[in-house]
């Protein structure tokens, strides 16, 4: 839970900095980009399960 709160806080800080210096936010602006991020996370979780089950 602490990791989730820290990453959210970091996101807010980075968003504020990018807005202050008038740069586009470092995040995908469309739903497909957000879904792709979830896909990367899902693939990571699956690989962790596979490696834990078969290689430990």
C-alpha positions, 0 to 999 in steps of 0.5 A: 500500500505504501508503494502505491501511495508513493508512486501516486505522489511521485506522479503528482509531483512529476505532473506538476513539474511538467506543467510548470515548465510547459511540457506535455505530461509523460503519459499516454493521452488515449485509452489505448495507451493506458490499456497497453500499460496494463498489458505490460503489467499483466505480462510482468505478473504472469512471468513472475508466476511462471518463473516462481512455479517452474524455476524455483 
